[in-house]
Amino acid sequence: MTTADLPTTTADGSPVAYAPGTGSAPGAEWWRSAVIYQIYPRSFADSDGDGIGDLTGIRSRLPALASLGIDAVWLSPFMTSPQKDAGYDVADYCDVDPLFGNLGDFDLMTAEAHRLGIRIIVDLVPNHSSDAHEWFQAALASPDDSPERARYLFRDGKGPDGTEPPNNWQSVFGGPAWTRTTDADGTPGQWYLHIFDSSQPDFDWTNGEVRAMFRDVLRFWLDRGVDGFRVDVAHGMIKADGLPDYTPPAEGGSMGGAGGVLEPGMSDDETETPGAPYWGQDGVHDIFRDWHEVLAAYDGDRVLCAEAWVDPLSKMALWVRPDEMQQAFNFPYLETPWAAAPLRAVIDESIAAFDSVGAPSTWVLSNHDVVRHASRLALSSDNPQGFGIGPKTPGKPDPVTGLARARAASMLMLALPGGAYLYQGEELGLPEAIDLPDDARQDPTWFRTNGERYGRDGCRVPIPWESASPAFGFSPTGASWLPQPEGWADLARDAQDGVPGTTLELYRTALRIRREHMLGLGRIEWVDGLPADVLGIVTGDVVVFANTGTSDVAVPDAYLDTEVLLASGPFDGTVLPGDTTVWFRLA
């Protein structure tokens, strides 16, 4: 199937947003203002009752997403995998894992999405493969310095008989980033690098075979009609020459973005703390220029979106220069606290950085790797990315405060110019699942840190569809690969659908207004002279006020007689409560 085979109208004859076979003039591409909904396949909808979501389940729920008003979906990994890291350990990049269905199911799902006007973005994991990948198995069976081993990062160890790892790097999931192999005769052999789990060996991207293989992977999925790729660990892939020792900052997030101590040969520029030698190396840009050309050969506006945890934003913008990727997740925005001054600063910095390369900012508040923002924004203790929260986490969030802030933050984000990503369930106001039993947890972080970090299971719990159905409608048998909190019955989609004031209806209305008033394509101007806790922006014919404080604030007199388009919480038209965002329509 190619995009040329797909319909341009829905069943009732109305045009769909997806326009196959066409490209847009520079600056008018769909992705510049798109709202893209992340689906975590194993937790979205289970059609066969095994407790794990699948592609057929996704297809059955696409009409609900169309009614929400999103433009595209991004599917987290569904490719063949041993599932040691929930699919981010890929064994075959050109097939569907039987857990989720088959290629025929994928084609049917893609066709249905396109019929509904929804584009499809798939997750691509190029930094590493599974250790079950045929290439890595061939490498283990081959001698040192062989072509098979050259596809990965094998190195001799240090110390007597090579008993020490090649350097001091630590895995994102905890523990050493190196694992030693055993040769065919039973003696210890070389070490291989895995920035993540030991079951996820890193590719050597200086190798031409690796680059050629991934070009083929891109074409395989583009030929099946996908509209783009979210690129996992897009700031990884290239490692610094010599693989120097490096000690990251103790307070830093697991995916980088902050400097540390580089040894030896540390930068002489004391004004800039060196970053990790395995994140953000200049060589990654050559890869994405190559991929840009692959996508440009296809009809339509295909998109590459970078998961790039790099600071500052001016550096992140390098991933979306005109000849590279189209989008990059704005993680500095995601990590900004719910407070007016830092939010204004990061919004200004984001727009300036991305404008400098002719790209839109891509805003995001939640995904499958971070604590859901309905909980994160109410945490009262530090919680670095990747640590997660659980029963023993200090400063656990108040759920009422968290939901109010999440609704207000989402409305602020959806008013900003550029693209926006939503994570499945945030439109229901789902909080982090904190009280998961220890024996139910599955994130490698939990095991590699001996339970010191809870990891990401809490944001990956299957979402609720129907309050009175088994597994809240996620699975027909009531099975669920992670247990769902009992309190989620009130948050199920059917309990909120059509009910004024619910989080689902707030999102649905916000997306409709965003589309009607073209907020994603606009510019912003700040409203000055407001109280310290209040942000005010004008975008097109809409003015937005967000009160990030806890005290009520009077609406400026100039807006008292202005039409209220939407409010994230109770609002009487004159007093803006704390943790509330309101959209007004200017005359």
N, C-alpha and C positions, 0 to 999 in steps of 0.2 A: 504494500500500500504506500502511495505517496500522497503528499498534500494536494496534488492536483485532482485526486479522486474524491475529495471530501466535499460535502455540500456547503453551500453558502447561506442557506436558510434553514430555520427550524421547522418543526412539523406544522406549525400554524402559518408558515410562509414569511415570518419576520426575519430580517437579516441577522446573521450571527456576527459576533465580534471578530471571529477568526476569518481571515480572507486568504484562502490558499492561492498559491501561485502568483502572489503579488509581493512587491517590495515597496517600502515607503521611502519618501524623500528623506535625506538626512535631517534629523531633528524631529521627525514625525513618527518614529517607530513606536509600535505598541508598547514595548517594554519600558519606555521612558516614564509612563505614568501608571503602569499596570499594578493591580492588586493581586498578588500571587499567594495561593493557599498551600501551605506545606502539608502533605499527607505522609504520615509515618505508617507505611502499609500494614505492619503487623498489629497496629493498634487502632486502625480506622474502622474496618468492617469485615467480619468473618462470615463467609457464605457457606462453608462446609462443616462448621461446628467443631473444628479442632482447637478452637481457642486462639487462633492466630489469624489476623486479617489477611486478605488476599485480593488479587486483582478483580475477580468477579464481584467481591464485596464492594470494592471501590466503585466499579461500574454501576452497581445498583443504587449507590448513594449520590451519584453525580448530579441528579436533578436537585437535590437539596443544596448543593454548592452553587448551582446555577441560580437558584432562587435567592441565595445570599448575595449574589452580585459580583463574584470574583471573576477575574480575567483569565487566570491560568492556575494550574496545580503543579507543584513540584513534588515528585515522588522520591522519598528516601529509598535507599537501595532495595531492589527486588531481584537482583541477579544471583546466579548460582553461588552458593556460599555455605560453609559449614556452620554459619551463624554463631561464631564465637564472639563476635562484636556486632550482633544484630544486623548482619549484612554488609557491614563496612570492611569485611574480609572477603574479597571476591575471588572465587575460584574459576569462574567463566564469565567474561565480560559481555558475551554475546548470546546469553540464554537467560531464561527466567528460572529462578529456584522453584522446584516442585512445591515447596511450602506455600508459594503464592500463586501457582498456576503454571501456565506455559505461554509460549509466544503467541498462540492463537488468542488466549485470554487478553494478552497485552494489546493485540490489534483491535479486538472488539472494544476494549476500554477506550483506546485512543480514538476510534471512530465515534463512539458515543460522546466523548468529551468534545470533539470537534463539532459534532452535530449540535451540541448545546452551546457552542460558542466559547468553549474553554480550551485553552492551549495546554500542551503537555511538556513539562520540563522534567528530565530524569537526572538522578544523582549519578555522578561519575567519580570513582575513587582511584586517582592515578598515582598517589604517593606510594602506595603499597598494595600488594595482593594478599590473598590468603596463602598460608603455607601449603594448602592443598592444590594450589594452581599448578598446572602441569609444568610450567617453567621452573618453579621453585623445586618441585620434586626432581626434575632433571638436574638442577644445580646441585642438590644434595648427593645425587648419584654420580656426579662428575668430579674430576680432580681439581685441585687449586689452579687458579689462573686459566680455567677453561672458558670457552665462549658462553657456556651455560651459566657459570657463576658470574660472569661479567654483566649479566642483566640485573643483578642485585648487588648489595654492598657487603661483600665478604671481605674480611681482613684477618691477618694474623694477629694473635694476641700479644700482649706485652709480658715482660717478666720471664722468669725461668720457664722454658717449655711452653711459652704462650699462655700461661694460666690466668693472666689478667686481661680484662676487656681492652680493646684498642684505645678507648678513651673513657672519660668519666660521665658521658651523657646518661641522663635518666629518662625513662619512658614517661610519656604523658600520663599513663595509667598507674605510675608508680613502679619503683624498682629499676634495675639496670636496663638500658636500651640495647643491650647486646646479649645474644645467646650463643653458646658454643655448640658446634656440631660434633657428631661422632663419625669418624671415618668408617669405611667398610670393614676394616680389620678390627674395629672396636676401640681404637685409640682416639683420644680427643683431637679434634680438627680445628678448622678456622671458626671465627665468630661471624655472625651476620647481624646487621643493624635492623632494629625495629623501633621506630620512634613511638609506636603504640604497643599493642600486645605482642608477645613473642610469636603468636600465630599470624602476624601481619608484617612480613619482611618488606623493607623499603626497596623499591626499584632504584637502579642507578640510571638517572635520567641523562647522563652523558653518553649513554649507549644508544646507538642508532636503531637497533632492533626494538628497543622499548618505545622510542618515538614513532616508529613506523607502525607498531602494533596498535598504539592508541589512535593514530589517524584512522586505521581500519575500524576501530571500535566506534569512533564518532560517526563514520559513514554508515555503519551497520544500523544504528538507531535513527539517524537522519533519514535513511531510506525507508524506515518504517513510519515516518511521519512525525517524529518528535520535533518540538519547536525550540529546544535548547537543552542546556546542561547546567546544573549546579555543580561546581567543581569542588570536591572535598579537599581540604587542606591545600588550597591553591597558593598558599605562601610557603609550602614545603617543596618537596620534589628535588630541588637542588640543594646540595650541602656545600659548605665552605671547603675550599681546597685544604687538604691535609687533615680534615676532621679534627680541629683543635679542641682541647678540653674546654668546658664551659660550665659555669655554675649559675643557674638562674636565680633571680631574686626570690626569697622565701615567700613574699607576699604576692607574687605574680600568679596570673591565671595559667592553667595548664597548657593553653594553646598559644602562648606567647603574647606579643604586644608590648612587652616591657623589656628593658635591658637587664643585663646581668654582668658577670665577670668573665671575660674571655682570656684564656691563657693557652699558650704564650702568644706574644705578638699583639698584645692588647692595643687598641687604637690610641694614638697619641693625642687625639682630639678630646680633651677633658670636658668639652661642652656637650658631648653626646655619649651616653652610655651605650656600649656595644650591645647589639642584639644577639640572639641565639644564632649560632652558625648553621642551624638546620631550619631556620625560618627566614623568609623574606630576602633570599639571595637574588642578586640581579639576574642570574641565568634563567629564572622562571619566566621572565618576560619573553624570551625567545620562543619558549614553548607555546605561549598563548598567541603570539603573532602567527605562528604556524597554524594553530587551531582556528584562528580568525579566518584565515584563507580557506580552510576546509568548509566552514559554515557559509562563507560568502558565495560558495559555488552552488548553493541551494536556493530555491525560490523562497520568498517570504523573509521576514525579519527574524532570523534565528538568534538565540541569545546564549551567552556564556556568563554565568554569575559566579563570582569568586567568594569562597569562604576563606578570607584572608585576615587573620588576626594580627594586624600590624598597626603600629603607632609611629608617627602621628598620622592624622587624616591626609596630610599632603603626600605621605608615602603610600597610603592605601589607594589614593587616586591614580597612582602609576599603573594599577592593574586594569584601569578602564580608559586608557588612552585610546584614540580613535582606531588604532590598528591592533588592539588587544581584545580584552573582554568588554562586555556591555554593562555589566552590573557588578557591584561588590557590596556585600552585606556591611552595613554601618554598625559595627560592633561597639565603637566608642559611644554611639548614641544609646545602644542597648544597655551599656554598663553605666550610663549616667544616672545618678540618683534623682528621685522625684523632688526636684527643687528648682526654682525659677532661674536663678543665676547660672548654674552649670548647664541647664538645658538651653538657655539662650546662647551661651558660649558655644556649645557643641553644634547647635543648629547653624549658627553663623559660620563656624569653621568648616562644617560639612559642605554647606552650599558653596562657599568660596573654593574649597579644595576641588570639588567635583566640577564646578563651573570652569575651573582653570584648564581642564582637559576636555571640556565639551560634553561631559557626562552628567546624568542626573544622580542625585543621591538615592540610595536604596535603603529605606528605613525598616527597622525590625525591632521587636520587643521580646519575642519568645521564639524558641525552636527546640529541637529534640536534645540539645546539649546543655541547656541552661535551665535554671529554676524558673518555672512559669511566672510571668510578671504579676499575676494576681496574688502571688505569695512573695516574690522577690522584692517588690516595691515596699513591702511592709516589714522586711527583716530589720532587726535592730542591732545585729552584729555583722561583722565582715564575713563574706562568703565568696571566696574566689571562684571564678568559673571552673566548673568541673568537679567541685567538691560535693555539691548537692546538699540537701537538708533531710534530716530524719529525726527520730524521737529524741536523740540526745543533742541535737544542734542547739547552741545557745541563741537567744534572741529570736525564737520562732515567731512567725508573723501572726498578727490578728487578722482573721479571715474577712471581717467586715471592712476594716481599713484597707486591706489588700485589694479587695474587689473594687471598692470605690476609686482607689488610685489607678487600678488597671483600666477601668472604664474611662477615666479622665485622660490617662496617658494615651490610650488607643485613639481617642477622639482628637487629641493634639497631633498625634503622628499622622492620622489619615487626612489632616488638613494641610500637611506639608507638601511642597512640590517634589515630584520624583516618584519612584516606585515604592511599594510597600509590601512586605511579606507578613502573612498571618500564619500562626501555627495551629493546627487542628485542635479544636476544643476551646481556644481562647475566646471565640465568639459565643461560647456558653458560659464564660466566666470561670472555667475550671481552675482551681488552685493546684499547687503541687501536692501529690499524694505523699504525705509525710510519714504516716504510720505503717509503712509496708513491713511485714515480718522479715526478719533477717534471712530466713530460709527461702524466701520468695525472690530475693534480689538476684539480678543476673548481670549487672554491669561489671565488666572486667575491673573497673576502678575499685569496686568494693572488695574484690578478692585480692588484687595486687597490693592493696594497702592494708590488708588484714582488718577491714572494717573501719579504718580511720576516716575514710571518705565514703559517703553514701553513694556518690556518683549520680547517674542520670536516670535511673529507673523511675523516679518520682514524677518526671514530666512525660514519661512514655506509657503510662497506664492507659489501656483501651478506653476510648471515649464513650459516653452514654448517649444513646439515641432515643430509647423509649423507657419511660420510668417504670412501667409495670412488666416489662419483658425480661426473660433470662439474660443475664449479663447486660442489663439495660439496653437490649437490642443490638449489642455488639456481635453476639454469637447466638445462633438458634438453640444451642444446647446449654447455654449458661457457662460454657468454658471460657476462661480468660487467662492468657499467659502470664499476666501480672494481675493480682487481685485489685478490684475496683472498690473504692470507699463506699460504704453504705449510704452516706449522705449525698451521693451524686444523683440520687433519684430526682431530687428537686431541680437539678441542673440539666437533666436530660433534654434533648432537643424538643421532643413532643410536649414537654411541660412548659416550654418557653415560646413555642411557635405561635405567632399571632397574639401573644399576650403583651399588651403595652407595658413598657418599662423594663422588660427583661433584657438581659445582655444580648441575646440573639437578635431581638428587634432593634436594639441600639445599633448593632453592627450593620444590620440590613439597611436601616435608614441612613446611617452614615455613609455607606457605600453608594447608595442611590444619590444622595446629595453631592457626594464627592464627584460622581460621574456627571450629574446634571450641571454642576457649577464648575466643572473642569479644574478642580482644586489641584490635582496632581500635575497639571501643566502650567500652573501659575507661578508667580513670584510672590515673595512676602515682604511686607513692610512692618516694622515693629511699632506698636502703640506705646509711646513713652509716657512718663509721668504716673505710672501705676504703682501700687504698693509693692514692696520688695518681693512678696511671695507670688505675685501675679504676672503671668505672661499675656501679652496681647499682640496678635498679628492680624494684618489685613492681607487677604489673598483674593484677588478678583473682587467680587461683590459680597464676600463673606468676611466677617470679623470674628476672631476666635479669642476668647478669654479663658485662661486656665489658672485656677487658684491652686497652687501646690502647697499652700499652708493649711492650717487647721482652723483658722478664724474666718468668720464671714467678712466679706468685702463688698461694699456698695458698688453697683455697676455705674460707670461714669455717666453723668447726666446726658451726654451726647447720644447714648445708646438706649436710653430708657424707653423710647417709643419705637425701637427697631424690632422687626419681626424676629422671633426666636425660631431658628430652624431645628435645633436639637440641643439637648442638655444631657450630660452623662449621669446626672442625678437630680433629685428634687430641686426645682428652681422656680421662684415666684416672680421672676422678671425684673426684680430690683436689687436683690441681694445674692451675691455669688458665694455659696457655701464653700468651705474648705474641701480639698480633693475633688473638685468639680470643674469640668470644661463645658463651655457653652458656645454654640455657633449662632451668630446673628446674621441676618441678611441686610446688607446696606441698601438704602433707597437708591 
